[in-house]
Amino acid sequence: MIGMYEDYNYHDMFKEYAEIISGKWFEENHLEIVGAKIVGNYMYVKGYDGGFPHASAYVKIDLKESKIVNYYNTQYECPVEVKDGVYE
């Protein structure tokens, strides 16, 4: 199970993985990655711009293929709650 050892900083590892796979897409859309959550074989990554009016988006990454497989425009479309500042 990924993330099961307390002495290893998985928070940074998940954040780095999210950046590697989806960072370019978020950069092109002027969003900053603010959180990620792994569910099954997928990682859901949240991006946010902090402006007014603010914009946010989510991507779904297939962990086996290491590629983006879906995009969501709002938290209501994304099937998983991704909390700001949390990489789990």
C-alpha positions as CSV (number, residue, x, y, z in Angstrom):
1,M,0.0,0.0,0.0
2,I,1.4,3.4,-1.0
3,G,1.8,5.8,1.9
4,M,1.9,3.3,4.7
5,Y,5.2,4.1,6.4
6,E,5.1,7.0,8.8
7,D,8.9,7.7,8.6
8,Y,8.8,8.5,4.9
9,N,7.4,11.8,3.6
10,Y,4.8,10.6,1.1
11,H,3.2,14.0,1.0
12,D,6.1,15.4,-1.0
13,M,6.3,12.3,-3.2
14,F,2.6,12.6,-4.2
15,K,3.0,16.3,-4.8
16,E,6.1,15.8,-7.0
17,Y,4.3,13.0,-9.0
18,A,1.3,15.3,-9.5
19,E,3.6,18.0,-10.8
20,I,5.5,15.7,-13.2
21,I,2.3,14.3,-14.8
22,S,-0.1,17.3,-14.8
23,G,2.1,20.4,-14.1
24,K,2.3,21.4,-17.7
25,W,-1.5,21.3,-18.2
26,F,-2.1,23.3,-15.0
27,E,0.6,25.8,-16.1
28,E,-1.0,26.3,-19.5
29,N,-4.3,26.9,-17.8
30,H,-2.8,29.4,-15.3
31,L,-3.6,27.2,-12.3
32,E,-1.4,26.2,-9.3
33,I,-1.6,22.6,-8.0
34,V,-3.0,22.8,-4.5
35,G,-3.9,19.2,-3.6
36,A,-4.1,15.5,-4.7
37,K,-5.8,12.4,-3.6
38,I,-5.3,8.8,-4.7
39,V,-8.3,6.5,-5.1
40,G,-7.7,3.1,-6.4
41,N,-5.5,3.3,-9.5
42,Y,-6.1,7.0,-10.0
43,M,-4.8,10.3,-8.7
44,Y,-7.1,13.3,-8.7
45,V,-5.3,16.6,-8.7
46,K,-6.8,20.0,-8.0
47,G,-5.6,23.3,-9.5
48,Y,-6.6,26.8,-8.3
49,D,-5.7,30.3,-9.4
50,G,-6.8,32.3,-6.3
51,G,-8.0,35.3,-8.4
52,F,-11.4,37.0,-8.5
53,P,-13.4,35.5,-9.8
54,H,-11.4,32.4,-9.0
55,A,-11.0,29.4,-11.3
56,S,-10.3,25.8,-10.4
57,A,-10.0,22.5,-12.3
58,Y,-9.3,18.9,-11.6
59,V,-7.5,16.2,-13.5
60,K,-7.7,12.4,-13.2
61,I,-4.4,10.6,-13.6
62,D,-4.1,6.9,-14.4
63,L,-1.3,5.7,-12.1
64,K,-0.6,2.6,-14.2
65,E,-0.2,4.6,-17.5
66,S,1.1,7.8,-15.8
67,K,-1.1,10.0,-18.0
68,I,-4.1,12.3,-17.6
69,V,-7.3,10.4,-18.5
70,N,-10.0,13.0,-17.6
71,Y,-10.6,16.7,-16.8
72,Y,-13.2,18.3,-14.5
73,N,-14.1,22.0,-14.4
74,T,-15.7,22.1,-11.0
75,Q,-15.7,20.3,-7.7
76,Y,-19.2,19.2,-8.4
77,E,-18.1,17.3,-11.5
78,C,-15.1,15.6,-9.8
79,P,-16.2,12.4,-8.1
80,V,-13.6,12.8,-5.3
81,E,-13.1,15.6,-2.8
82,V,-9.5,17.0,-3.0
83,K,-8.6,19.2,-0.1
84,D,-6.3,22.2,-0.5
85,G,-2.8,21.5,0.8
86,V,-3.4,17.8,1.2
87,Y,-1.5,15.2,-0.9
88,E,-2.7,11.7,0.1
